């Protein structure tokens, strides 16, 4: 599987300023992206004045969360205790999974790290632009924190981006605690968090057995759908890895299409998955998605709330999905009867009014 270059992500591309080395280098190689990127740059920033959801009081809540994440990102790596503790794989796996859940994670998995789990090059920050990424740790600990359903069902209002930014912080702090603990035991570990990823978290999560990647391009779990944010700690400490989870998501997404019909940016592909870089999958139009974010003023979240898994499907019914098209139809019918086109809470929570 081909490694993804972080320089090609929208978060990285939007940081390239005209006249800088990063801008000139990137668009000399990607001339087709220059026009659309320059047009998007003219729009207000997410949570910025001039967007559809802007509030001088409430928008800075999410801004403050993202600034905090940026301020702590340098703590993702640190010194390793010289006194190494001998550990048992099984015991250590149990201990770390237990700790992650005690610290607030809802789902935890472990995978053997492959090269494709890592970005090929860094691109999001000027000081590390273009650096090649070494796939150095053999194990990845991946965990998911749940986002509040009532906040996500207010998408794309300010409530949604407050909740997503909070969840990024929750995941970052859990990752810090785990990585600091592992380094204290004498083994190297790195926390991968918002604003400082070296890995593609959804791929690690898929291979770590906590979910699968859906039509909307993000991880979907059986328990919480897309209402999760992911954290990853890579490490050299010996661990037992989990297996991939196949609960029939591809078959479900091929019938569902709720995210397609509700996406305001028309960014989600129709039809069956296609082979992309040697893997059969769907790929969203990230420019269309991000362009809508800059207009709305939040990171949208409508596809998250529109997913039936995000609203909750009985686990016993999920077990039937893979082998029963009739069960999929039944689940979708029940979802539509309850939520209509999509679940939507118009009023903000009382404390945001």
N, C-alpha and C positions, 0 to 999 in steps of 0.2 A: 504494500500500500504506500502510495506517494506521501511524503511528509508535507504538511501544510506550512507555508511561510507566513509568519506573523505580519510581515510587511504588507501582505495582501488583505488583511482584515480591515474593516471600516474604522475601527478604533485607532489603528495605526495610521491609516491613510489620512484621516482627518487631522492628525498632528503635523503633517508635512506643510510647512509654510513656504510660500513663494519666495524664491531667492536663496533658500537654504540648500545645503548639500543634500539633505534627505529628499527634498522635493525634486531637485534636478536629477538625482540618481534614480529615484523610483520611477518617475514619469519618462525618463529616457528609455526605460525597459518596458513600460506599460503605457504607451501613448494613448491607447484606447480608453483608459480610465481617467485621463486628465480632465476632460471636459465635464463629465458628470460630477467628479469630485470638486472641481472649482465651483460648480453651480450649488452644490450642497453647502460648501463653505460659506456662501453668502447668507445662508439662513442663520437665525438665532441659535445659540447653543441650547442643548437639552436643559430644561429648567430655567431657560433664559427669558428675559423680557422680549415680548414680541411673538412668543409662541401661544398656541391656543389655550393652554392650561395655566399660563403663568400667574403666579400669586406672589407678591413681594414678601408675604409672611411665610407661606407654606413651601414654595419652591426651594428656598435655601435649606430646608431640612435635608433633602436628598443631596444637595450640593455639599453640605457639611459632612455627610456620611462618606461621600466619595473623596473629599479632601482628607478626611481621617485615614481612609484606606491608603491613599498616596503617601501620607506621612509615616505609616508604619511598614511600608513594603520592604524597606531595607533590613527589617528584622527577619525576613524569610530565610536567610542563611546565617550561620553563626559558628563559633568555635566548638569543637568536639572535645569532650572530656578525655583526657589521656588515659584514664583508668577504665578500661573496657570491661563491662560485666558480661560473663558468659551467659547466654540465654538459650532457652529451648524454643524451637519454632512454634510448637503448638501452644505453649504457655504464652509466648509473646503475642501471637495472633489473637488469642482470647483476651489478653490484657488490653491491647490497643483498641480492639473493637469495643470492648466494654467501656474504656475511657472515652472514646469518641461519642458514644451514646450518653454517657454520664455528663459530658460537657455540652450536650444539646443536639447532636446529630440524630436524625431519625433512621437513616440507612447507612450502612458501612460495608464496603467490599475491599478486597485486595486482589491485585492483578500482577502478573509478571510484566514488567515494562518492556515494550518493544520500541524500536526506533520511531515508528509512525505515531506513537503517543506524544512525542516531542515535536514542537515546532522545529523547522529547519534553521530559521534565522530569527533573530529578534527584530522588532520594528516599532514597538509602541512608544519607546522613550528615546529622545535624541542621543543621550549619552551611550546607549548600547545599540543604536541602529546598525543593522547589518551583521551583528555578531553571530557566528555560527553557534548552534546549541549542541552541546555534547550530551548524548543519552547515556548518563553515567550510572544511574541507580537501577538496581535490578527489580525493586519492588515499588508498587504504588498503592498507597492507602487512599481510598476515595470515599467521601461521605457526603450525604445530602442533608441540608436543613430545610424544613418545611416553611413555606410562605403562607400567611394567613389567607384563607379562602375569601373571606369577606372583603379584604383589601384588594386582592387580585380581581375579584368580580366587579370592582369599580373601575377597571381598566377602560380607557387610557387616562383616567384622572390622576391628579397628583398623588392620591392614596396609593396607587400602584407603584410608582417609582420610589416612594418612601419605603414601601414594603420590600421591594427588590434590593434597594441599597442597604437596608437593615440586614437582609439575609446574607448579602455579601460580607458584611461585617461579622455576622455570626459565624460564617464559614471560615473567615480569615482568622478569627480568634481561636476557634477549635484547632485549626491547622497549626497556629503558633504554639498552642499548648502541647500538641502531640510532637511536633518537630523538636521543641526545646527538651521534652522528656527523652526522646530517642537520643539526642546529642549528649544528654547528661549520662546516658548509659554507655557512651563511648562509641556510638555509631553515627555516621553522617546522615543528615536528613534535611530536606528543603521543603518549605511551605510554599505551595503555588496558590496564589490568591488574586483577586481582582486587582488590576494594575501591575501585576508581577507574575504572570504565568510563563512557564517554559513549556508547559504541556497543554494539550487540547483536552480539557477536562471531560467533555461528554464521551470521548473515545475511551478514556481511562475508566469512566463510570460504566460504560457498556461492557467492557471486557472484565470489569470487576464484579459484574453480576447484579448491579442494583437497578438496572433499567435497560431500555433500548432507545434508539434514536428514531423519532417519528418523522412524518411528512414535513412538519414545521422546522426541522433541522436541529431540534434540541432534545435533550433526554426526557423520556417519559417513563415514569415509574408506575408499577402496579398500584402502589398504595396512595400516591399523591399526584399522579399525572405529571404535568410539567411544573407544578407548583413547588419547585425545589430550586435551590442554588447549591452549587457543588464546590467542594474543597478537595485538594489533593496534597498529600505529603509523599514525596518520593524518598526512598531510603535504601541503605545497604543492610539494615538489620534483617536477619533471617525470618521469613514469614511464610505462611501457607496461603496459596492463592485460591481464589474462588473461580467458578466457571461462569461463562456467559449465560444469560437468562433469555430464553425464547418463550414468550407467552402469547405469541400470535399478533404482535403489534403491527407487523407489515400488512397482514391480512385485514386487520381492523382499519388501519389508515386508508387502505385501498377502497374501503366501503364508506368510510365516515365523511371525509371532506368538509367537516365543520370549520376547520381553520381556514380553508380556501375561501369559503363563502363569506367569512367575517373579516378577513385581512384587509384593512383599509389601503395598504400599499400594493395590493395584488402581487405580493412577493413570493407566495407559496405555490409550488408547481402542481399542475394537474396531472392526471394519468398515473401510470405505473412507475416505479423506480427504474432508473436507467444506470448503465455502467459508467461510472466516473472514476478515472484514475485506478481502474481495476477492481472497483467495488460497486456493487449494485445498491443504489441509494437515491434519495431525493436531495436536491440542492436548491435552496431558496435564492432569490435575487437579492443579495444583501444590500445592494445600492437602493433598491426600492424600499426595503424595510427601514434602513437607517434614515433615508430621506424623509420618511413619514415621522420618525422620531423627532427630527429637527423641526418639523412643522407643528406636531402635537405638543412637544415640550416634555414628554416623558418617554420611557422605553416601551411604550404602547402596552404590551401584555395581553392584547385581545386574543391572540391565538392560544395563549396559556389558559385563559378562562373558558374559551370555547371548546377545549378538549374534554370529552366526556370523562376521561380518566382523572382530570383535575377536579371534577365535581364529585367523584367517588363512584366506583363500580364495585359491587359485592365481589369479594375475592373468589367465592365459589363459582360465580358467573365468569370471571376472568379465566378460570381454569378450562372453560369450555370453548373459549374463543378460537383457539388454534385449529380445532377440528370441526367447528360448527358455524357455518355462515348464518344459519337461522338464529343462533345466539347473538351474533353481531347485530343483525336486524332488530332483534328484540331489545337489546341494550340501547341502540340508537333511537328507537321509537320511544322508549321510556324517557330518555334524555330530552328529546324534543317536546314531549308532553309536559315535562316539568319546567323546562327553561326557554322554550320557544327558539328563536333564532340563536340566542346566546344568553347566558346568565348576565344580568347587569343590575347593579345597585346604583341608582342615580345620585342619591344624597351622599355626601361625604360623611365619615364617622363624626359623632357629636363633637369630639375634641378638635376636629379640624374646621368646624364651621366658624 
